[in-house]
Amino acid sequence: MMYIYSLFFLSLGLSVFSIYDIRYRRVPNLVSFVLIVLGLIVHFFLGFGQSLNYLEIVLIILFLFIIQYMGAIGGADTKAIIFSVFLVQTTIANIAILLTLIVVFILVELGVKKPPIIPIYQGILTLFCCIYT
């Protein structure tokens, strides 16, 4: 039952990120901050705090900032993935991040300029969450 609530907030938050990213090509910091804080609140309210692996989350965030610095993803993509890491188990988030990067790199190789990363990530993450639960 907890995963249904988590999936609801995950879909809602990533949809907001996707709308801003597709429409304006940027996500305001206030929107990102509110959604990340909401993710943390939902995370601890639903009791995921016991299973949280802080080291994995820190490593994921560090990895995201490194690939953002390299120019592979944008700031909105980084914020959206950080938001989602608090709402799903880190192993699911890790798999979804890697698959998203693979899909995006394939799209770039096929000639798609600036593929929308957040909707791709949202679809892959939702698929994995539905399979897992």
N, C-alpha and C positions, 0 to 999 in steps of 0.2 A: 504494500500500500504506500510505503514511503516513496518508492520509486516513481509512482504515478504523479505524486506532488512534485517531485524533483523534475520529472520529465515535463510537466506543465510549465513550471517556472523556467526551465531550460529553453523550451520552445518559445515562450513569451519573450524572454530576454534576447535570445538570438534573433528572433523576428524583428525586434526593435533595432538591434544592431544592423541587421540586413537592410531594413528600410532606409536608415540613415546612410549606410554605406553605398547602396545602389543609387539613391536619389541625390545625395549631396556629395558623395565620395569622401566623406569625413563624418566622424561621430564626435559630437561635443563632449568635452571632458566631464561636464556635469552629468550628462546622461550615462556615461561610462561609470562614473563614481557611484551614482545611485544604483545602477544595476549590479555592480560588483559588491556593494554593501548589502543589497538585497540577497545576492547569492550567498554571502557569508551568513546572513541571518537565517535564511532558509536552511542552509547547511547545518548550523548548530541547532536550530529548532527541530529539524527532523531527526536529530541524533546521529548524524554522520560524523560528529566530532570524535567519536571513539575509534572509528576506522580510518581517520585522516592520517596520511603519511606526509608529514610536513616536509621532510627531505625531498620526497618526489615532487611536491608542489613547487618548492624552491627551485629544484633543477629544471622543471618544466618552464617556469617563468624565466629563468636565466637563459635557457635554450631559445625561448621566444624572443627575448630581447637581443640575443646574438643574431638570429636570422633576420630580425627587423633591422638591426644595424647594418647588416650586409645588404639590405634592400630587397630581400626575398618576399617579405610581407609588409603591410602597412601598420600604422599604429592602431587603427580600428580593429584590424584582424587580431592583433596581439591582445587588445583589451577584451574582445569577445571570447577568445580562447581562455584567458585568465578567468573571466566570469564563469565559463562552463566547467572549469577544473574544480570549482567548489561544489558543483551540483552533481557530479558523477564520480564514480570511483576512478582513481588515477590511471589504472590500467586501461580502462575504456577510453579515457581522454588521450592517453599516449597513442593507442592504436588509431583513434580518429585523427589525431594531429598528423601522424605519419601518412595515413592514407590520403588525407586532404592534400598534403604537400606533394605526394606522388601524382594525384589527379591534376593539381594545378601545374606542376612541371610538365606533364604530358600535354595539357591544354596549351601552355606556352610554346612547347615544341611544335604543336600543330598550327601555330600562328594566331592563337587567340590573345589579343592584347588586353592586359589587366583583367584576368578572369575574376569574377566575384567570389572571393575566398570564403566569406562568412556563410553564404547560402550553401555552398558545397560542404563546408564543415558541419553546418546544421543538419543537412541531410544524412551525412555519414554518421554523425554522433547519434541522431535520433534512431537510425536503423540499428546501430549497435545496442542502444539502450533498450529498444523493443525486443531484440533477440535475447538480450541478457536477462530480462525480467520475465 
